[in-house]
Each structure stands twice: as structure tokens, then as C-alpha cells.
Amino acid sequence: MFKNLRLWANIMLGMGIAITLAVAALTYDNLHSMHQVIHDAKRAELSQYAETILVNVAAETRLARALSALVANIPDVQAHFATGDRSSWL
């Protein structure tokens, strides 16, 4: 098949195939690299969200401890707790 073509046609066909293979290889590599970059960005963002959630949970824990200590030091609450009067707790 290639013997029937002229020399310049064989050269152009070979270069066309080589360029097509190079473009295909570079496209595959770029898509793979973009996938990796996107994966890393998602992981970093999720890690940041997880850290923010942990900080917020710690802050709420401190607030809950402070409020429980405040309520536990109220004399009326201590009296109702000592008598076991659960209906007045609500």
C-alpha cells in the first residue's frame, strides 16, 4: 500500500501518524495529571472541612461544660436535684 505512494506522501503519512500518537499520549498524560490535581484539591478541601468541624465541636463542648457548671451551681437546681424532683427540671 505504501509502495504505491510518492515519497513525500509516505513522509507526510508517517509524520501525521507520529503527531497523532504524540497528541494522544500528551492528552492522556494531561488528563491523568488533571485527575490527580483534582483529587488532591478535593482531599485538601475535605481535610480543611474536617478540621473546621472538629474545632467547632470542641468549642461547643467547652460551651456545654460551662453551661452545665453554671446550672449546677444554681441553688434552686441543687435543691431540686437533692430531693430528686425530676418534674421541676424541665
Rosetta blueprint (number, residue, H / E / L):
1 M L
2 F H
3 K H
4 N H
5 L L
6 R L
7 L H
8 W H
9 A H
10 N H
11 I H
12 M H
13 L H
14 G H
15 M H
16 G H
17 I H
18 A H
19 I H
20 T H
21 L H
22 A H
23 V H
24 A H
25 A H
26 L H
27 T H
28 Y H
29 D H
30 N H
31 L H
32 H H
33 S H
34 M H
35 H H
36 Q H
37 V H
38 I H
39 H H
40 D H
41 A H
42 K H
43 R H
44 A H
45 E H
46 L H
47 S H
48 Q H
49 Y H
50 A H
51 E H
52 T H
53 I H
54 L H
55 V H
56 N H
57 V H
58 A H
59 A H
60 E H
61 T H
62 R H
63 L H
64 A H
65 R H
66 A H
67 L H
68 S H
69 A H
70 L H
71 V H
72 A H
73 N L
74 I L
75 P H
76 D H
77 V H
78 Q H
79 A H
80 H H
81 F H
82 A H
83 T H
84 G L
85 D L
86 R H
87 S H
88 S H
89 W H
90 L L
